[in-house]
């Protein structure tokens, strides 16, 4: 059985590759394409824990809930995250299983509904800044603002709602995930950053009450990778490599950087957009500073090339 363990974080937006066609059939196409690249890793001897974003999908469920509010009760945000963990997890496990079977690779693929512990005193609750839902024009965003939501312009890509994003403290199902990967199973977990839960004085887990919050998927993925001793944290995103001064005339692609260099670029504050690349770099730094061996950032189509050292951005301690 393989002893190479990777946590691969797949962005929620990468599952919707055509903004004009965000419907489920097109999401299936994107999932199947992503799973072909994941299967390349399995074929090369990796055991995977696949995590995924859910921002656009959460937005669609929120909108359905709002449109139906006059007839049925609303769906709380924690249940929406759980719903998307189930639906996206189902799509990933089916598509990846089919792809592996087509290559005569017999590896179980299982999705785990995952809770992540947070602290109600976390400063993130005081300053909501985590975008959720789909992008929208400013006029629509202002309508949501009038309904009590906070909205922000997100990295030049449009307007989105924002909620609290507390720091993940513990992946509750970590032991179960570890047991599955030790057996050689491919696991899908920590969808959407995990369902945020708190612990009461009795030690019982409870949902957040009266608070909008989600956990950053990359931070939760880094924590899980740390907890299970992953050899690699791979963040799959929309770009082939990380760049300094992205999209500007003096843009510079990065092939390899150290944690110290990554922290320097973060501190400079001009290279990585807060709602885009910055949280990915922060997650990688956290993983590597807490015992991680190496991290890689690239796009799905280039995963195999990057693992051969041909592209992507590697970050090392």
PyMOL commands that set and color helices and strands:
alter all, ss='L'
color gray80, all
select helices_A, chain A and resi 12-15+24-43+55-67+77-102+123-125+138-146+174-182+191-193+217-227+259-268+278-289+300-307
alter helices_A, ss='H'
color red, helices_A
select strands_A, chain A and resi 4-10+46-52+109-111+115-117+130-136+150-153+159-163+170-171+186-188+195-199+205-207+232-237+242-244+252-254+256-258+294-299+313-316
alter strands_A, ss='S'
color yellow, strands_A
deselect
rebuild
show_as cartoon
